Amino acid sequence: MTISLFDAGKRFNYDWIFRQVNYTFHAGIKYAIVGPNGSGKSTLLQTLAGYSWLSEGRLLTTDPAGKFIPDDKLFEHVALAAPYLEVVEEMNLMEFWKFQSTFYPMLSGFTPESICDRLGLGAAKHKQIRYFSSGMKQRVKLGQALFSSKSILLLDEPCTNLDAAGIERYHELVDELTSDKLVVICSNDENEIRSCTTRLDIRDFKK
């Protein structure tokens, strides 16, 4: 699995967020995108996810067999977790996992019950998500991405609202579940990206 950017650029009105990006992301490597707040890290991540279209250049994605994935099918291969994404708060956690599994297939060997336990949410599995704390909601958002069978994992500030125990649990799951995935993490927090072996600074793509 690869995602390649060729002379890629994104702008809002007359302001270029990034430009002339030529880079290929490979499965099995964890990448960190760093840069100051407001510099465009999230915009680049959303572009990789296919959620935001480029203003110039091209994005090409290939599956493990080297076959190109059409842009309108990229979402089928991407799991994205970010603080600004919402979950269905009217559902309890068990209902949420069953709902998610209809379009976000989970990794084999895991059940909604076991996922709740691995996230430290076993005691809250029959509780409506709207009554969760901000940290518990962030665990849910991370869980739906980390336990997804999709081969591209994109995380934006993944430890937002997590306490120390939640951060350690996040790292344990990343190490355990993502070795064969293409992983990109946006953050300025060294603790969030400590598992990343390759870093890209968004400021290098400001032209």
C-alpha positions in Angstrom: 0.0 0.0 0.0 1.4 3.4 -1.0 0.1 7.0 -1.2 2.1 9.2 -3.6 1.9 13.0 -4.0 3.1 14.6 -7.2 3.6 18.4 -7.2 0.7 18.5 -4.8 -0.7 21.7 -3.6 -3.7 22.9 -1.6 -5.0 26.5 -1.2 -7.9 28.3 0.3 -8.7 31.4 -1.7 -5.3 32.9 -2.5 -3.4 31.3 0.4 -1.4 28.2 -0.3 -1.4 25.8 2.6 1.2 23.6 1.0 2.7 23.3 -2.4 5.0 21.2 -4.6 4.8 18.2 -2.4 6.5 15.2 -3.9 6.5 12.3 -1.5 5.5 8.6 -1.2 4.1 7.0 2.0 4.7 3.3 2.3 2.9 0.6 4.4 4.9 -0.7 7.4 6.3 2.8 8.2 5.0 5.3 10.7 5.2 8.9 9.6 4.8 12.0 11.6 3.7 15.3 10.1 4.9 18.2 12.3 4.7 22.0 12.2 3.2 24.9 14.2 -0.5 25.1 15.0 -2.4 26.3 12.0 0.3 25.5 9.5 -1.7 22.9 7.6 -0.9 19.6 9.1 -4.6 18.6 9.3 -5.3 19.8 5.8 -2.5 17.6 4.5 -3.8 14.6 6.4 -7.3 15.1 5.1 -5.9 15.3 1.6 -4.2 11.9 2.1 -7.5 10.6 3.3 -9.3 11.7 0.2 -11.5 14.0 2.2 -10.1 17.2 0.7 -9.2 17.6 -3.0 -5.9 19.0 -4.2 -5.8 22.4 -5.8 -3.0 21.3 -8.0 -0.9 18.1 -8.6 -1.9 14.5 -8.2 -2.5 11.9 -5.5 -2.1 8.3 -6.4 -2.8 5.3 -4.1 -1.9 1.7 -4.8 -3.1 -1.4 -3.0 -0.6 -4.1 -1.8 -0.7 -5.7 -5.2 0.4 -2.5 -6.8 -3.0 -1.8 -8.4 -4.1 1.9 -8.5 -7.1 2.8 -6.3 -9.5 5.3 -7.8 -9.9 8.6 -5.8 -13.5 7.9 -5.2 -12.7 4.5 -3.7 -9.9 5.7 -1.4 -12.2 6.0 1.6 -12.7 2.3 1.6 -9.1 1.8 2.6 -8.7 4.7 5.1 -9.4 4.9 8.9 -9.1 8.4 10.3 -9.3 9.5 13.9 -9.3 13.2 15.0 -10.7 15.2 17.9 -12.9 17.2 15.5 -14.7 14.1 14.2 -17.9 13.2 15.9 -19.3 9.9 17.2 -23.0 8.9 17.4 -23.6 10.0 21.0 -27.2 8.7 21.2 -25.9 5.1 21.0 -24.4 3.2 23.8 -20.9 1.9 23.1 -22.0 -1.7 22.1 -24.5 -0.3 19.7 -21.9 2.0 18.3 -19.4 -0.8 17.6 -22.0 -2.9 15.8 -23.1 0.2 13.8 -19.4 1.0 12.9 -18.7 -2.6 11.8 -21.2 -2.3 9.0 -18.9 0.1 7.1 -15.7 0.0 9.2 -14.9 -3.7 9.3 -13.0 -4.6 12.4 -9.7 -6.6 12.6 -10.3 -10.3 12.9 -10.1 -11.8 16.3 -11.8 -8.9 18.0 -15.4 -8.4 19.2 -17.2 -5.3 20.4 -16.8 -6.6 23.9 -13.1 -7.2 23.6 -12.5 -3.8 22.0 -14.3 -2.1 24.9 -12.0 -4.0 27.3 -8.8 -3.1 25.4 -9.8 0.5 25.4 -10.4 0.5 29.1 -14.1 1.1 28.5 -15.6 -2.3 29.5 -17.5 -0.8 32.5 -19.2 1.7 30.2 -20.1 -0.5 27.2 -23.9 -0.1 27.9 -23.7 3.6 28.6 -24.7 6.2 26.0 -21.7 7.9 24.6 -23.1 11.4 25.2 -22.4 10.8 28.9 -18.8 9.9 28.3 -16.0 12.3 29.4 -13.9 13.9 26.7 -11.1 11.4 27.3 -13.5 8.5 27.0 -14.9 9.8 23.7 -11.3 10.2 22.4 -10.7 6.5 23.2 -13.8 5.6 21.2 -12.6 7.7 18.2 -9.1 6.1 18.4 -10.7 2.6 18.8 -12.8 2.8 15.6 -9.6 3.6 13.7 -7.1 1.4 15.4 -9.2 -1.7 15.4 -10.3 -1.2 11.8 -9.2 -3.7 9.2 -8.4 -0.8 6.8 -4.8 -0.6 5.7 -4.3 3.2 5.9 -4.4 4.7 9.4 -4.4 8.5 9.8 -4.3 10.1 13.2 -4.6 13.8 14.0 -3.5 14.7 17.5 -4.5 11.3 18.8 -3.8 11.9 22.5 -6.0 14.9 22.8 -7.9 14.7 26.2 -6.2 11.5 27.2 -4.7 11.0 30.6 -1.4 9.3 31.2 -3.0 5.9 31.4 -4.9 6.5 28.1 -1.7 7.7 26.4 0.1 4.5 27.4 -2.8 2.4 26.2 -2.7 4.3 22.9 0.9 3.5 22.3 0.4 -0.2 23.2 -2.4 -0.5 20.7 -0.4 1.3 18.0 2.6 -1.0 18.5 0.4 -4.1 18.5 -2.1 -3.4 15.7 -0.4 -1.3 13.0 2.9 -3.0 12.1 1.7 -3.7 8.5 -0.3 -0.6 8.0 0.5 2.8 6.4 0.4 5.1 9.4 0.5 8.9 9.4 0.2 10.9 12.6 -0.1 14.7 12.8 1.1 16.3 16.0 3.6 18.6 17.7 3.7 16.5 20.9 6.8 14.3 21.0 4.9 11.8 23.1 2.3 11.3 20.5 4.7 10.6 17.7 7.4 8.7 19.6 6.8 5.6 17.5 7.3 7.4 14.2 10.5 6.7 12.4 10.0 9.3 9.6 9.1 12.9 10.0 7.9 15.6 7.6 7.7 19.2 8.5 4.8 21.0 6.8 6.9 24.1 6.7 9.2 22.5 4.1 6.2 22.6 1.7 5.4 26.3 2.0 6.3 27.9 -1.4 
